[in-house]
Amino acid sequence: MKYMMFVCSDTEPDTDRSDWPDIDAWVAENDARGRRLTGDALAETSAATTVRVRNGELLVSDGPFTETKEVIVGFDLLECADLDEAIEVARTHPMARQGRIELRPFADLDV
């Protein structure tokens, strides 16, 4: 089952820095196990562009549409047997301690 894993910042990171996981080791392990299909960090929100169409008019603005302190800083596309495995993968990601991780399964549009 495929999951999009959104890697997000958080205003309240874990203060316990002992045994902090290494991102390179996390990537290498999950790539080797075939659970991480791709992923990358995203540029700062100041580089974002928001596109909307309202009443037939194209509206383009700089930056993210919503004003928030928590932002998506990266993503990983996972292939896991089930949600439990996806949670285990997310639990070991360094940003689970420094930020937050959102897991979302891909919709089955064939239904």
C-alpha positions in Angstrom: 0.0 0.0 0.0 1.3 3.4 -0.9 1.4 6.3 1.6 2.5 9.9 1.2 4.5 10.9 4.2 4.4 14.6 4.7 7.3 15.8 6.9 6.3 18.9 8.7 7.9 21.4 11.1 6.4 21.9 14.5 6.5 24.7 17.1 7.0 22.2 19.9 9.9 19.8 19.1 11.0 17.0 21.4 13.5 18.5 23.9 15.2 15.1 24.6 18.1 15.1 22.2 19.5 11.7 23.4 19.7 9.1 20.7 18.7 11.5 18.0 18.2 9.5 14.7 20.3 10.2 11.7 18.4 11.2 8.5 21.0 9.6 6.1 20.8 6.3 8.0 17.0 6.5 7.9 17.0 7.0 4.2 19.5 4.3 3.5 17.7 1.7 5.6 14.2 2.4 4.2 15.6 2.6 0.6 17.3 -0.8 1.1 14.1 -2.4 2.5 12.1 -1.0 -0.5 9.8 1.0 1.8 10.8 4.4 0.6 10.2 4.9 -3.1 11.3 8.6 -3.3 11.5 11.7 -1.1 13.1 15.1 -0.9 13.3 18.2 1.2 11.3 21.3 0.0 12.5 24.8 -0.5 11.5 27.5 2.0 7.9 28.6 2.0 9.1 32.0 0.6 9.8 30.1 -2.6 6.2 28.8 -2.8 3.6 29.9 -5.3 -0.1 29.4 -4.6 -2.4 28.9 -7.7 -6.2 29.2 -7.5 -9.0 29.8 -10.0 -12.1 31.7 -8.8 -15.0 32.6 -11.1 -12.8 31.8 -14.1 -10.0 34.1 -13.0 -6.5 32.8 -12.3 -5.1 34.0 -9.0 -1.4 33.5 -8.3 0.2 34.6 -5.1 3.7 34.2 -3.6 4.1 32.0 -0.6 1.7 29.5 0.9 -2.0 30.2 0.9 -2.4 29.6 4.7 -0.6 31.5 7.4 0.8 28.9 9.8 3.9 28.3 11.8 3.9 24.6 10.9 4.9 23.9 7.3 5.5 20.9 5.1 9.3 20.8 4.8 9.6 17.5 2.8 8.0 14.3 1.7 8.6 10.6 1.2 6.6 8.2 -0.8 6.3 4.9 1.0 5.3 1.4 0.0 4.3 -0.5 3.1 2.3 -3.6 3.8 -0.2 -1.7 6.0 -0.7 1.4 8.2 1.2 -0.3 11.1 4.3 -0.6 9.0 4.0 3.0 7.7 3.7 4.2 11.3 6.8 2.3 12.2 8.7 3.9 9.3 7.4 7.4 10.3 8.2 6.8 14.0 11.9 6.4 13.2 12.2 9.5 11.0 14.2 12.2 12.7 11.4 14.8 12.1 9.0 12.7 14.2 10.9 14.1 17.1 11.7 17.6 15.8 8.5 18.2 13.9 5.5 16.0 12.9 4.8 13.4 10.3 1.5 13.0 8.5 0.7 9.7 6.7 -1.9 9.6 4.1 -2.8 6.6 1.9 -3.4 7.1 -1.8 -7.1 7.1 -2.8 -8.3 4.2 -4.8 -9.9 6.0 -7.7 -11.0 2.8 -9.4 -13.9 2.3 -7.0 
